Each structure stands twice: as C-alpha cells, then as structure tokens.
Amino acid sequence: MSPQRVSPQPEKLCLAVVCYPTYGGSGVVATELATHLAGRGHEVHMVSYQEPFRFDHGCPNLFFHRVEVSDYPLFEHAPYMLNLTNKIIALVEDRGVQVVHSHYAIPHAQAAWMAREVLRQERGLDVALACTLHGTDITVVGRERSFFELTRFAIRRQDLLTTPSAWLRKETETFFHVEGGMIEVVPNFLDLERFHPGDRAARKRELGVGDRWLISHVSNFRPVKRVLDVVQAFALVRERLDARLALVGDGPDLPAAVRLAQSLGVAEDVMVLGRLDALERVLQASDLFLLPSVAESFGLAALEAQACGCPVVGYRAGGLPEVVVDGETGILCPAGEDVCLGKLAADLLDDGPRLDAMRQAARAGAERFAAASMVARYESLLRRLARGLRSPVVEDSAVG
C-alpha cells in the first residue's frame, strides 16, 4: 500500500516545527517562524527537549511538546533521536500534522524521515518533510566522518530544503551532492518593530556604560564563532579608545574568552551578560557589533544589530557578505585577521561622519529582511507541500 496524495483545504496548515531550543540562530529562526505562522492562523506544534528560547506562551495556535529522554540503565547515552521520532509519530496521529519542518539536519531531519516511514508502512498515514539547513549542520557537524552519510541521506529525502543564504545552498550542493535547483534560498528575518534604533545614550546609562564606546558580540560561543578573536580585537580598540565590550549569550568558549580578557588586561572592561530576553536594548546601546565567524551561514545576530542602527565589523566569510554590505552597513576583512578586525573597528569609531552614515545605512539595509515577506515565502512553500496530503491514506484500489 503506497500513500495516496489528495488535495485538502489549503487555508490552514497543521505543522510540527522541530528545533534545538538554544540561543543559536537555528532555534531563534525556528521559534520566530513558528510564532508568525501561528499568528497567521496555522496550528503549529514546536518539538524539542526543552522549551525554545523566545517561545511565546501567549500566542494562540502555538504549542510546545517536550521530548522526554529515556534513562534506561542499559543506555550509556540517551537515545534522543528515537524519542524524537516517536514524538513526531504521535503528533501526526493525534493532531493531524501535515508537514514536519525540521531546523538543523541532525538529528531532526533523520528523525522526521524515520517517523514518516513508520507512519506510511504501519499506519497508512502520510506527512510531508521540510528541512531548513542553518550552517554548522552542513559545514561542521555534517562533514564529520561519523555523521556525513547519515546527514546526506536525511537531507536528500526531504520534500523541501531551504537555506538562509546562497552561499550555504552552494555548500550543500557541493559537499552533499544535492542537485542544483532543489534548494530554496529564504533569508532569515527579524521583527523591525522590536529591533530598531533607540536612544543610544539612555540605553548606555541602563548598562552602566556612560559615554564610553560600546562594542557588542552575541552568539552561542561555539568555536566557529571565534569569540577569542572578538576579545583580541577589543583589546586593540581599548589601546586607542575608552570602550567596553558586551558579550551576550552562552556556550563552551565563553570561559576561555573571559580568561583571555584577563590575560590581556581588559577584563574590567568586558561585561558578560549571559542570555537576554531584551537583546535589542544592548544592540541599541552599541556603537559596533563584532562577528568574526569563519563559516557564518547568514548572520542573524548581525542583521539584528544592523536593524538597531549598529554597524557590523566581521570577516568576509560564508553568507555574511549577503547581510553586511562592506563599506556601507559595516566593514568586512579577511577571515582570521583579528588584528585587522580591531584596527578597522577603532578607525571607524574614530571617524564620526562615516560612523553616522553607516548607522543609517545599517538600518535601511536591515529593512530588506522584514519578517512579513520572508514568512510569506515560507508559508507559500509549506502550503505547496501540504497540498495533496491527507490522512488516513486512501488505498490505490479505492480511488475513483
């Protein structure tokens, strides 16, 4: 018996959005997209091992489902993928989910595929699969020998693949042998009403910065973010200017960044702010945003900074040039040159007219990534998938 696709009413979708709940871009984009789609009247079920950062409890039609991980003593490591697979199966059976939208390939896309195979073969149900690739699932994790074949298998069995940048689409096509034209580029987006220029002086007073320059960095502090380069660059700025550095977020490289600041003698000028719900307040206070990632698939944090009128100084790598217009909304230099990064940052802060022009250009450039237009693109793509799917499956012999 093969699943039969027929046409349902397309007005309202029932979606499962599977993501990591952490501070990184994939979780933020997944949660914001889910919230916007729920706001458009679709039923959206978010699935993860804990409640995602930025999850909106007050949003109608938006639900969270926690994946409980088994603690059976036979398992040295909890089999999260199996628990996730069972959760997806239950959502399709119990809530009528039409599309499973995975964010980040492993383990989400693989679990979604396994769930569909069970549903098709054991339940006679069907579900469409979409996956948004976010960067390190393709450029770092997916290329490890222990994950490569599984990553390639999972992404090639999705009904829809999207990436936030043309650069990441090309990387995926090249390294995972995905045919050209199969991947849709849908840039990340943001809420322009939330992320906007504010009263910089007032925001600085709130942070206790006073009239000093403020440089910021926001990330999940993984090695790919090169946060040590941020600290090195800031130390160079600090030699010339009275400035402070705000580090927002958390992750494995944060302790090393703090130790480096201490060894360079700038620890007293570094503010470790952790995870913040009101991120925009820090960005509105900031004069510059540093992002020295060597494989940034898009640069959502850079986009949010620009929307607040804060120019970005970073490396010319990955998809960041698709977000930051070099010389207009920020400055990009060759990857790995933290000395260059610090000098460029100090030079820009020293040039008032140029800095003011970049502030205005940064906001104008961010307006190209308004949430409404990008969410509409996702909505259209997901509706296209849902069109023609119904459960339970109608057997071939019964059709007509």
VENRA-V155526 format. One record per pair of residues at least 4 apart in sequence whose C-alpha atoms are under 8 Angstrom apart, sorted by sequence separation. I is the first residue (numbers start at 0). J is the second residue. If there is no record, write none. Layout:
# VENRA-V155526
i->I j->J
i->I j->J
This chain:
# VENRA-V155526
i->22 j->26
i->23 j->27
i->24 j->28
i->25 j->29
i->26 j->30
i->27 j->31
i->28 j->32
i->29 j->33
i->30 j->34
i->31 j->35
i->32 j->36
i->33 j->37
i->34 j->38
i->35 j->39
i->36 j->40
i->37 j->41
i->47 j->51
i->50 j->54
i->70 j->74
i->74 j->78
i->78 j->82
i->79 j->83
i->80 j->84
i->81 j->85
i->82 j->86
i->83 j->87
i->84 j->88
i->85 j->89
i->86 j->90
i->87 j->91
i->88 j->92
i->89 j->93
i->90 j->94
i->91 j->95
i->92 j->96
i->103 j->107
i->104 j->108
i->105 j->109
i->106 j->110
i->107 j->111
i->108 j->112
i->109 j->113
i->110 j->114
i->111 j->115
i->112 j->116
i->113 j->117
i->114 j->118
i->115 j->119
i->116 j->120
i->117 j->121
i->118 j->122
i->119 j->123
i->132 j->136
i->133 j->137
i->134 j->138
i->135 j->139
i->136 j->140
i->137 j->141
i->138 j->142
i->139 j->143
i->142 j->146
i->143 j->147
i->144 j->148
i->146 j->150
i->147 j->151
i->148 j->152
i->149 j->153
i->150 j->154
i->151 j->155
i->152 j->156
i->153 j->157
i->163 j->167
i->164 j->168
i->165 j->169
i->166 j->170
i->167 j->171
i->168 j->172
i->169 j->173
i->170 j->174
i->171 j->175
i->172 j->176
i->173 j->177
i->177 j->181
i->190 j->194
i->191 j->195
i->198 j->202
i->199 j->203
i->200 j->204
i->201 j->205
i->202 j->206
i->203 j->207
i->204 j->208
i->208 j->212
i->220 j->224
i->221 j->225
i->222 j->226
i->225 j->229
i->226 j->230
i->227 j->231
i->228 j->232
i->229 j->233
i->230 j->234
i->231 j->235
i->232 j->236
i->233 j->237
i->234 j->238
i->235 j->239
i->236 j->240
i->237 j->241
i->249 j->253
i->252 j->256
i->253 j->257
i->254 j->258
i->255 j->259
i->256 j->260
i->257 j->261
i->258 j->262
i->259 j->263
i->260 j->264
i->261 j->265
i->265 j->269
i->277 j->281
i->278 j->282
i->279 j->283
i->280 j->284
i->281 j->285
i->298 j->302
i->299 j->303
i->300 j->304
i->301 j->305
i->302 j->306
i->303 j->307
i->304 j->308
i->305 j->309
i->315 j->319
i->316 j->320
i->318 j->322
i->319 j->323
i->320 j->324
i->323 j->327
i->324 j->328
i->325 j->329
i->326 j->330
i->332 j->336
i->336 j->340
i->337 j->341
i->338 j->342
i->339 j->343
i->340 j->344
i->341 j->345
i->342 j->346
i->343 j->347
i->344 j->348
i->345 j->349
i->346 j->350
i->347 j->351
i->350 j->354
i->351 j->355
i->352 j->356
i->353 j->357
i->354 j->358
i->355 j->359
i->356 j->360
i->357 j->361
i->358 j->362
i->359 j->363
i->360 j->364
i->361 j->365
i->362 j->366
i->363 j->367
i->365 j->369
i->368 j->372
i->369 j->373
i->370 j->374
i->371 j->375
i->372 j->376
i->373 j->377
i->374 j->378
i->375 j->379
i->376 j->380
i->377 j->381
i->378 j->382
i->379 j->383
i->380 j->384
i->381 j->385
i->382 j->386
i->384 j->388
i->393 j->397
i->394 j->398
i->21 j->26
i->22 j->27
i->36 j->41
i->37 j->42
i->56 j->61
i->89 j->94
i->90 j->95
i->91 j->96
i->102 j->107
i->103 j->108
i->104 j->109
i->117 j->122
i->118 j->123
i->119 j->124
i->132 j->137
i->134 j->139
i->135 j->140
i->136 j->141
i->137 j->142
i->141 j->146
i->142 j->147
i->162 j->167
i->171 j->176
i->172 j->177
i->189 j->194
i->197 j->202
i->203 j->208
i->204 j->209
i->208 j->213
i->219 j->224
i->220 j->225
i->221 j->226
i->237 j->242
i->260 j->265
i->261 j->266
i->304 j->309
i->305 j->310
i->314 j->319
i->315 j->320
i->320 j->325
i->323 j->328
i->324 j->329
i->325 j->330
i->326 j->331
i->368 j->373
i->393 j->398
i->19 j->25
i->20 j->26
i->21 j->27
i->36 j->42
i->37 j->43
i->55 j->61
i->90 j->96
i->91 j->97
i->101 j->107
i->102 j->108
i->118 j->124
i->119 j->125
i->135 j->141
i->140 j->146
i->141 j->147
i->154 j->160
i->162 j->168
i->171 j->177
i->172 j->178
i->203 j->209
i->218 j->224
i->220 j->226
i->236 j->242
i->237 j->243
i->260 j->266
i->304 j->310
i->305 j->311
i->323 j->329
i->324 j->330
i->325 j->331
i->347 j->353
i->348 j->354
i->18 j->25
i->19 j->26
i->20 j->27
i->36 j->43
i->70 j->77
i->101 j->108
i->118 j->125
i->140 j->147
i->161 j->168
i->172 j->179
i->203 j->210
i->304 j->311
i->323 j->330
i->332 j->339
i->347 j->354
i->18 j->26
i->69 j->77
i->323 j->331
i->332 j->340
i->68 j->77
i->69 j->78
i->141 j->150
i->200 j->209
i->257 j->266
i->260 j->269
i->33 j->43
i->68 j->78
i->69 j->79
i->101 j->111
i->115 j->125
i->141 j->151
i->200 j->210
i->203 j->213
i->301 j->311
i->18 j->29
i->68 j->79
i->115 j->126
i->233 j->244
i->290 j->301
i->320 j->331
i->17 j->29
i->33 j->45
i->87 j->99
i->99 j->111
i->311 j->323
i->16 j->29
i->50 j->63
i->69 j->82
i->216 j->229
i->288 j->301
i->330 j->343
i->68 j->82
i->168 j->182
i->30 j->45
i->50 j->65
i->67 j->82
i->168 j->183
i->45 j->61
i->47 j->63
i->49 j->65
i->66 j->82
i->112 j->128
i->168 j->184
i->288 j->304
i->315 j->331
i->16 j->33
i->43 j->60
i->44 j->61
i->45 j->62
i->46 j->63
i->47 j->64
i->48 j->65
i->49 j->66
i->66 j->83
i->111 j->128
i->311 j->328
i->312 j->329
i->313 j->330
i->314 j->331
i->315 j->332
i->316 j->333
i->42 j->60
i->43 j->61
i->44 j->62
i->45 j->63
i->46 j->64
i->47 j->65
i->48 j->66
i->310 j->328
i->311 j->329
i->312 j->330
i->313 j->331
i->314 j->332
i->315 j->333
i->316 j->334
i->41 j->60
i->42 j->61
i->43 j->62
i->44 j->63
i->45 j->64
i->46 j->65
i->47 j->66
i->48 j->67
i->165 j->184
i->214 j->233
i->310 j->329
i->311 j->330
i->312 j->331
i->313 j->332
i->314 j->333
i->315 j->334
i->34 j->54
i->38 j->58
i->40 j->60
i->44 j->64
i->46 j->66
i->48 j->68
i->66 j->86
i->162 j->182
i->164 j->184
i->297 j->317
i->298 j->318
i->302 j->322
i->310 j->330
i->314 j->334
i->30 j->51
i->34 j->55
i->37 j->58
i->38 j->59
i->160 j->181
i->161 j->182
i->162 j->183
i->163 j->184
i->164 j->185
i->282 j->303
i->283 j->304
i->288 j->309
i->290 j->311
i->291 j->312
i->292 j->313
i->293 j->314
i->295 j->316
i->296 j->317
i->297 j->318
i->298 j->319
i->301 j->322
i->302 j->323
i->314 j->335
i->30 j->52
i->31 j->53
i->37 j->59
i->38 j->60
i->108 j->130
i->155 j->177
i->159 j->181
i->160 j->182
i->161 j->183
i->162 j->184
i->163 j->185
i->164 j->186
i->282 j->304
i->287 j->309
i->288 j->310
i->289 j->311
i->290 j->312
i->291 j->313
i->292 j->314
i->294 j->316
i->295 j->317
i->296 j->318
i->297 j->319
i->301 j->323
i->30 j->53
i->31 j->54
i->37 j->60
i->159 j->182
i->160 j->183
i->161 j->184
i->162 j->185
i->163 j->186
i->246 j->269
i->286 j->309
i->287 j->310
i->288 j->311
i->289 j->312
i->290 j->313
i->291 j->314
i->293 j->316
i->294 j->317
i->295 j->318
i->296 j->319
i->305 j->328
i->27 j->51
i->30 j->54
i->34 j->58
i->37 j->61
i->83 j->107
i->87 j->111
i->130 j->154
i->151 j->175
i->159 j->183
i->161 j->185
i->162 j->186
i->163 j->187
i->244 j->268
i->245 j->269
i->246 j->270
i->247 j->271
i->248 j->272
i->249 j->273
i->279 j->303
i->283 j->307
i->285 j->309
i->286 j->310
i->287 j->311
i->288 j->312
i->289 j->313
i->290 j->314
i->292 j->316
i->293 j->317
i->294 j->318
i->295 j->319
i->297 j->321
i->298 j->322
i->26 j->51
i->27 j->52
i->227 j->252
i->243 j->268
i->244 j->269
i->245 j->270
i->246 j->271
i->247 j->272
i->248 j->273
i->249 j->274
i->279 j->304
i->282 j->307
i->283 j->308
i->287 j->312
i->297 j->322
i->26 j->52
i->27 j->53
i->80 j->106
i->84 j->110
i->88 j->114
i->104 j->130
i->226 j->252
i->230 j->256
i->234 j->260
i->242 j->268
i->243 j->269
i->244 j->270
i->245 j->271
i->246 j->272
i->247 j->273
i->248 j->274
i->283 j->309
i->314 j->340
i->14 j->41
i->16 j->43
i->18 j->45
i->20 j->47
i->34 j->61
i->80 j->107
i->83 j->110
i->84 j->111
i->87 j->114
i->88 j->115
i->99 j->126
i->101 j->128
i->103 j->130
i->104 j->131
i->130 j->157
i->226 j->253
i->243 j->270
i->245 j->272
i->246 j->273
i->247 j->274
i->248 j->275
i->282 j->309
i->313 j->340
i->13 j->41
i->14 j->42
i->15 j->43
i->16 j->44
i->17 j->45
i->18 j->46
i->19 j->47
i->20 j->48
i->33 j->61
i->97 j->125
i->98 j->126
i->99 j->127
i->100 j->128
i->101 j->129
i->102 j->130
i->103 j->131
i->104 j->132
i->129 j->157
i->132 j->160
i->212 j->240
i->214 j->242
i->216 j->244
i->220 j->248
i->227 j->255
i->237 j->265
i->247 j->275
i->279 j->307
i->312 j->340
i->329 j->357
i->11 j->40
i->12 j->41
i->13 j->42
i->14 j->43
i->15 j->44
i->16 j->45
i->17 j->46
i->18 j->47
i->19 j->48
i->20 j->49
i->81 j->110
i->84 j->113
i->85 j->114
i->88 j->117
i->97 j->126
i->98 j->127
i->99 j->128
i->100 j->129
i->101 j->130
i->102 j->131
i->103 j->132
i->128 j->157
i->129 j->158
i->130 j->159
i->131 j->160
i->132 j->161
i->133 j->162
i->212 j->241
i->213 j->242
i->214 j->243
i->215 j->244
i->216 j->245
i->217 j->246
i->218 j->247
i->219 j->248
i->220 j->249
i->221 j->250
i->222 j->251
i->227 j->256
i->230 j->259
i->231 j->260
i->234 j->263
i->327 j->356
i->328 j->357
i->11 j->41
i->12 j->42
i->13 j->43
i->14 j->44
i->15 j->45
i->16 j->46
i->17 j->47
i->20 j->50
i->21 j->51
i->22 j->52
i->80 j->110
i->84 j->114
i->88 j->118
i->96 j->126
i->97 j->127
i->98 j->128
i->99 j->129
i->100 j->130
i->101 j->131
i->102 j->132
i->103 j->133
i->127 j->157
i->128 j->158
i->129 j->159
i->130 j->160
i->131 j->161
i->132 j->162
i->133 j->163
i->211 j->241
i->212 j->242
i->213 j->243
i->214 j->244
i->215 j->245
i->216 j->246
i->217 j->247
i->218 j->248
i->219 j->249
i->220 j->250
i->221 j->251
i->222 j->252
i->226 j->256
i->230 j->260
i->327 j->357
i->328 j->358
i->11 j->42
i->12 j->43
i->13 j->44
i->15 j->46
i->20 j->51
i->21 j->52
i->98 j->129
i->100 j->131
i->102 j->133
i->105 j->136
i->127 j->158
i->128 j->159
i->129 j->160
i->130 j->161
i->131 j->162
i->132 j->163
i->211 j->242
i->212 j->243
i->213 j->244
i->214 j->245
i->215 j->246
i->216 j->247
i->217 j->248
i->218 j->249
i->219 j->250
i->220 j->251
i->221 j->252
i->234 j->265
i->312 j->343
i->19 j->51
i->20 j->52
i->104 j->136
i->129 j->161
i->131 j->163
i->138 j->170
i->211 j->243
i->213 j->245
i->215 j->247
i->220 j->252
i->227 j->259
i->312 j->344
i->328 j->360
i->329 j->361
i->103 j->136
i->104 j->137
i->134 j->167
i->137 j->170
i->220 j->253
i->327 j->360
i->328 j->361
i->137 j->171
i->327 j->361
i->91 j->126
i->208 j->243
i->47 j->83
i->105 j->141
i->245 j->281
i->328 j->364
i->109 j->149
i->109 j->150
i->112 j->153
i->293 j->334
i->292 j->334
i->293 j->335
i->291 j->334
i->109 j->153
i->112 j->156
i->291 j->335
i->310 j->354
i->105 j->150
i->108 j->153
i->109 j->154
i->112 j->157
i->104 j->150
i->108 j->154
i->291 j->337
i->310 j->357
i->309 j->357
i->310 j->358
i->104 j->153
i->108 j->157
i->308 j->357
i->309 j->358
i->104 j->154
i->308 j->358
i->308 j->359
i->310 j->361
i->308 j->360
i->309 j->361
i->305 j->358
i->308 j->361
i->309 j->362
i->307 j->361
i->308 j->362
i->306 j->361
i->307 j->362
i->305 j->361
i->306 j->362
i->287 j->344
i->305 j->362
i->306 j->363
i->306 j->364
i->305 j->364
i->306 j->365
i->229 j->289
i->305 j->365
i->306 j->366
i->229 j->290
i->229 j->291
i->286 j->348
i->303 j->365
i->228 j->291
i->302 j->365
i->226 j->291
i->215 j->281
i->224 j->290
i->225 j->291
i->215 j->282
i->224 j->291
i->225 j->292
i->224 j->292
i->225 j->293
i->223 j->292
i->224 j->293
i->215 j->285
i->223 j->293
i->213 j->284
i->214 j->285
i->223 j->294
i->224 j->295
i->15 j->87
i->213 j->285
i->214 j->286
i->215 j->287
i->216 j->288
i->29 j->102
i->212 j->285
i->213 j->286
i->214 j->287
i->215 j->288
i->216 j->289
i->212 j->286
i->213 j->287
i->214 j->288
i->215 j->289
i->216 j->290
i->15 j->90
i->206 j->281
i->214 j->289
i->26 j->102
i->25 j->102
i->25 j->103
i->202 j->280
i->202 j->281
i->13 j->94
i->15 j->96
i->202 j->283
i->203 j->284
i->13 j->95
i->14 j->96
i->17 j->99
i->202 j->284
i->203 j->285
i->218 j->300
i->13 j->96
i->14 j->97
i->15 j->98
i->16 j->99
i->17 j->100
i->18 j->101
i->19 j->102
i->201 j->284
i->217 j->300
i->13 j->97
i->14 j->98
i->15 j->99
i->16 j->100
i->17 j->101
i->18 j->102
i->19 j->103
i->195 j->279
i->199 j->283
i->200 j->284
i->12 j->97
i->13 j->98
i->14 j->99
i->15 j->100
i->16 j->101
i->17 j->102
i->18 j->103
i->194 j->279
i->198 j->283
i->199 j->284
i->14 j->100
i->16 j->102
i->193 j->279
i->197 j->283
i->198 j->284
i->199 j->285
i->196 j->283
i->197 j->284
i->195 j->283
i->18 j->107
i->17 j->107
i->235 j->338
i->232 j->337
i->236 j->341
i->240 j->345
i->231 j->337
i->232 j->338
i->235 j->341
i->236 j->342
i->239 j->345
i->228 j->335
i->231 j->338
i->232 j->339
i->234 j->341
i->235 j->342
i->25 j->133
i->229 j->337
i->232 j->340
i->233 j->341
i->236 j->344
i->24 j->133
i->194 j->303
i->228 j->337
i->232 j->341
i->236 j->345
i->187 j->297
i->194 j->304
i->196 j->306
i->197 j->307
i->231 j->341
i->232 j->342
i->235 j->345
i->186 j->297
i->188 j->299
i->195 j->306
i->196 j->307
i->187 j->299
i->194 j->306
i->195 j->307
i->196 j->308
i->189 j->302
i->194 j->307
i->195 j->308
i->189 j->303
i->191 j->306
i->2 j->119
i->1 j->119
i->0 j->120
i->2 j->123
i->1 j->123
i->2 j->124
i->0 j->123
i->2 j->125
i->167 j->296
i->166 j->296
i->164 j->296
i->163 j->296
i->164 j->297
i->163 j->297
i->167 j->317
i->166 j->317
i->167 j->318
i->166 j->318
i->165 j->318
i->164 j->318
i->138 j->294
i->164 j->321
i->28 j->187
i->135 j->294
i->28 j->188
i->134 j->294
i->134 j->295
i->135 j->296
i->134 j->296
i->133 j->296
i->134 j->297
i->196 j->362
i->195 j->362
i->191 j->366
i->191 j->369
i->189 j->368
i->190 j->369
i->191 j->370
i->188 j->368
i->189 j->369
i->190 j->370
i->187 j->368
i->188 j->369
i->189 j->370
i->186 j->368
i->188 j->370
i->188 j->373
i->187 j->373
i->186 j->373
i->185 j->373
i->185 j->376
i->185 j->377
i->23 j->218
i->22 j->218
i->23 j->219
i->22 j->219
i->53 j->276
i->159 j->384
i->22 j->248
i->158 j->384
i->22 j->249
i->22 j->274
i->129 j->381
i->127 j->384
i->127 j->385
i->127 j->388
i->126 j->388
i->125 j->388
i->125 j->389
i->124 j->389
i->125 j->390
i->124 j->390
i->125 j->391
i->123 j->390
i->124 j->391
i->125 j->392
i->123 j->391
i->124 j->392
i->123 j->392
i->24 j->299
i->24 j->300
i->98 j->381
i->98 j->384
i->98 j->385
i->97 j->385
i->97 j->388
i->97 j->389
i->95 j->390
i->36 j->374
i->35 j->374
i->32 j->374
i->36 j->378
i->12 j->382
i->9 j->382
i->12 j->385
i->9 j->385
i->9 j->386
i->7 j->385
i->8 j->386
i->7 j->386
i->6 j->386
i->7 j->387
i->5 j->386
i->6 j->387
i->7 j->388
i->5 j->387
i->6 j->388
i->7 j->389
i->4 j->387
i->5 j->388
i->6 j->389
i->4 j->388
i->5 j->389
i->3 j->388
i->4 j->389
i->3 j->389
i->4 j->392
i->3 j->392
i->4 j->393
i->2 j->392
i->3 j->393
i->2 j->393
i->3 j->394
i->2 j->394
i->3 j->395
i->1 j->394
i->0 j->394
i->1 j->395
i->0 j->395
